[in-house]
């Protein structure tokens, strides 16, 4: 399971890198990015908390996800939603580092 979590983290990093490096991504909605950032800021905080907790104790991944009201598929969906929004992806990247 540890290898699976590492692959998930690696895949997430690749998705975030791809989302952040799209041409025109920043110019597409600077004004909209600020409003979406405040509306879903807790989503990024939740994703960071879950990712850091799983990294600290990979064996407890399922219980960590359950404590945050997520499943593995739900966490994947959350990460894809963050990766799809350049402002959220940037916030996640800054918070996770």
C-alpha positions in Angstrom: 0.0 0.0 0.0 2.9 2.3 0.7 4.0 2.1 -3.0 0.4 2.8 -4.1 0.4 6.0 -1.9 3.7 7.1 -3.4 2.4 6.6 -6.9 -0.7 8.6 -6.0 1.5 11.4 -4.7 3.7 11.2 -7.8 0.7 11.3 -10.1 -0.8 14.2 -8.2 2.4 16.1 -8.6 2.5 15.5 -12.3 -1.1 16.6 -12.7 -0.4 19.8 -10.7 2.7 20.5 -12.8 0.8 20.0 -16.0 -2.0 22.3 -14.7 0.4 25.0 -13.7 2.4 25.0 -16.9 -0.4 25.4 -19.4 0.1 28.4 -21.6 -2.3 31.2 -20.9 -3.4 29.6 -17.6 -2.7 32.6 -15.6 -4.1 35.1 -18.1 -7.3 33.2 -18.4 -8.8 34.5 -15.2 -6.9 36.5 -12.7 -10.1 38.1 -11.3 -11.9 34.8 -11.2 -9.0 33.1 -9.5 -9.2 35.3 -6.5 -13.0 34.6 -6.0 -12.6 30.8 -6.5 -9.6 30.8 -4.1 -11.6 32.3 -1.3 -14.7 30.1 -2.0 -12.7 26.8 -2.0 -9.7 27.7 0.2 -10.9 25.1 2.8 -10.7 22.5 0.0 -7.0 23.1 -0.5 -6.5 23.1 3.3 -8.3 19.8 3.6 -6.3 18.2 0.7 -3.0 19.4 2.3 -4.0 18.0 5.7 -5.0 14.7 4.3 -1.9 14.4 2.1 0.4 15.3 4.9 -1.3 12.9 7.3 -1.1 10.0 4.8 2.6 10.8 4.1 3.3 10.6 7.9 1.4 7.3 8.3 0.7 5.5 5.0 -0.6 2.4 6.8 -3.5 4.5 8.2 -4.5 6.0 4.9 -8.1 4.6 4.9 -8.8 5.8 8.4 -7.3 9.2 7.7 -9.5 9.5 4.6 -12.5 8.4 6.6 -11.8 10.9 9.3 -11.9 13.7 6.7 -15.1 12.2 5.2 -13.4 11.0 2.0 -12.8 7.7 0.2 -9.9 7.0 -2.0 -12.0 7.9 -5.1 -13.2 11.0 -3.3 -9.6 12.1 -2.5 -8.6 11.5 -6.2 -11.6 13.6 -7.3 -10.6 16.4 -4.9 -7.0 16.3 -6.2 -8.2 16.5 -9.8 -10.5 19.4 -9.0 -7.5 21.2 -7.4 -5.3 20.4 -10.4 -7.9 21.7 -12.8 -7.9 25.2 -11.2 -4.5 27.0 -11.6 -5.0 29.2 -8.5 -5.9 26.2 -6.4 -3.1 24.2 -7.8 -0.7 27.0 -6.9 -2.1 27.3 -3.4 -1.8 23.5 -2.9 1.8 23.4 -4.2 2.8 26.3 -1.9 1.1 24.7 1.1 2.4 21.2 0.6 6.0 22.4 0.4 
